[in-house]
Amino acid sequence: MRYYVETYGCQMNVYDSKKIEEVLTAEGLSRAARPEEADVIIVNTCSVREHAENRALTRIGELSLKAAPRKAVVAVCGCMAQRMGSELFKNRAVRLVLGPDSYSKLAGYLRAAVTDGAKLLDTARDRSFRFQASEGFRDWGLRGFVSITKGCSNSCSYCIVPAVRGPAVSRPRDEVLKETLAQWRSGVRDVTLIGQNVNAYRYGGTGFSTLLSDVAELVPEARVRFTTSHPRDMDDSVIGVMAVRPNVCEHIHLPLQSGSDRVLESMNRGYTRDRYRAIVSAARKAMPGVSITTDIIVGYPGESVEEYEETYSFFEEMQFDSAFMFKFSARPGTAASRMSDEVPRQEKERRLARLMELERRLASAASARLVGREMEVLVEGRKIKDGVELLTGRTRCNRTVLFRGASELSGKLVSVRIDSSKGVSLSGCLVSA
Ligand code: SF4
């Protein structure tokens, strides 16, 4: 039997899809290259914005048509499955609807669906959630994710994550180290510790900065990264570890969401502009040149033009290296979805477009500042550009670089002098390997 997995959304979903593939492989299934060739089609979905759900629903419709000739089992997993539940059975091809807490039972559900044609729904919250340790899956390539928490116990007023992923659960330290080592042995050279809010990690007496330091010590030749941070829970000890551990990369993804203290309070984010500024300046003092990226929501209910201007000016002051920017999208069941004073759609679009223009300008200025510098690059593969075959790699601050070199360098750390930049893309010349 063959399976086909399609993944939407964040790193947590990418990680979960790998776990799902691990379960299917252990069941003796092999991966199909195309949905038409699969006996099991799994769509791992996202609910963070309405748009994400609409895209997944359209795709489930398309995949159901492809599944019909082989009577393939269509399974919908992830956050939208958790939120919509049995509603998804309206699509007759859908036989499994599984929330993020149910994947350890996937094998049994699959057997039942395949043999008895059963329709199964499991969106139960698993209070004794156990992370699935993985020894064997060797499919990460050079860059791997290791989940350290699942769910989130914050309650940002616009966010659906706590409702679909449940309260935060921190993973045992030993399991995190075990999986990191398994990934290193399987060829991963750049590992990212992932969680909705990694700074809230706490298992027994181990907090996030200790875990980060332990992981860095365990795999000293691997690059170590982490995402996503939360300004309310971020503390100087994390910056301290980043500054002293040579293999922890100088990049912090620190969602700001808004530059207005009144909007931040309404969002229930738990920090102010001043607090945010203090974190960024502490990081830049400890690690000059550290890359700071962020997330911003524009058009939050009640956001005035003046408050939007506060976001715009603060964004400029922070000189972010890049950002993910979104129009507010009311999510069912969230506090913000019950707020009135909606910002008109056209105004939301105007605010987003203007901020994106600023982001583009700052991001390319940040790249231009790297021209002439020698940077450590992890060679990730080859790329054809203007008919020329080049190597592509990633800097510690998470930028991609193109340069000439031998393919044997793939997976190696090399030194590249940056010769030019175009927007956020960098080109350079190999200095040493
Ligand atoms: S920290 Fe806030 S925005 Fe992030 S996942 Fe948790 S509730 Fe959502």
Residues whose N, C-alpha, C, O or C-beta is under 5 A from the ligand:
A	BS01	SF4	C152 N154 S155 C156 C159 V161 Q196 N197
